[in-house]
Amino acid sequence: MKDGADNLARLRAKYADRTGGDIEDPRFARVAKTLFSASGTRVPPFAGQPTFLSAPARTVDPVNPDFSGLDVALLGIPMDLGVTNRPGSRFGPRALRTIERIGPYNHVLDCVPVGDLAMADIGDVPFRGRYRLEECHEDIEAWVDKIAEAGVVPISVGGDHSITHPIMKALGRTRPVGMIHIDAHCDTSGPFDGTKFHHGGPFRNAVLDGVLDPQRTIQIGIRGSSEYLWEFSADSGMTVIHAEEITDAGLPGLIARARDIVGDGPTYLSFDIDSLDPAFAPGTGTPEVGGLTTREALALLRGMKGLNLIGADIVEVAPQYDATTNTAQAGAQVLFELASLMCFSQAAGRKSA
């Protein structure tokens, strides 16, 4: 054991003239190499054009789109015409783009998603208009269809949860997909107020359209006063885990159960920010007390490493109900975890390698 003076001399000799990017550990050196210049400077996180996860911005022609060379496309879907309570998640994509200092390194999964995959922020879905919900759903389906046809995995930022139905119609066109669904609500209710296209029913619609396999679906974190609306979940064969069950079940057991249910088939991961307790994420349209902590949510997501994820989304961030920006911060971190999981999904393909 070196005494204090010897250790100090060793540390001074080794580190006194090093820059912040001069790192020995190969795990961390590859991260620093992408951030630091030779002189030890790096771009400030608050400078430049804001994009999801500070990923490169890529302009895509809506008429003749080119997604070549991409493994993963980050896209905004600023549409909340399907809400039943408070509107505002149309501002979710913009809010998440402005959150700085998310990533680049995931120390739990040991990956750098924006560096390990060819990933870009391709902007927002090119909507024809802003007033007609069904038309917006058609535009979402058509845009995601083009992304999928190019062999690119979409990660979407909503927007209300009704956006997931048209996404699934695009991704499940040739076979139904499984789903990891983390939410306060099952979102399997029937039509009301003259329409089935609302954020309370996307997964009922997806099952009935034949694009979502209910027996390969698990819904985690369910709670609140709308339980009477969700009988379709159980009747169709979905596995529903209520929030109050999570503590007794334990996260390792819950993760193992989720992985067993979806298996190795194509799987979609949908994360509603209201799955988090309002103490962590008050900026959402239908908050429900008694939800997940951010630590629990991140552990759940990281436990899905290696699943065959063909797409994912984070929805229902309504930033104007949260003056602290905590909800957008949590949403951006969830987006980072979703992007990290794609480093271990066979669907991402790593076409840039």
Summary of the structure (lengths in Angstrom):
residues: 353
radius of gyration: 21.1
end to end distance: 44.7
largest distance: 77.9
contacts: 1237
relative contact order: 0.16
helix: 38%
strand: 17%
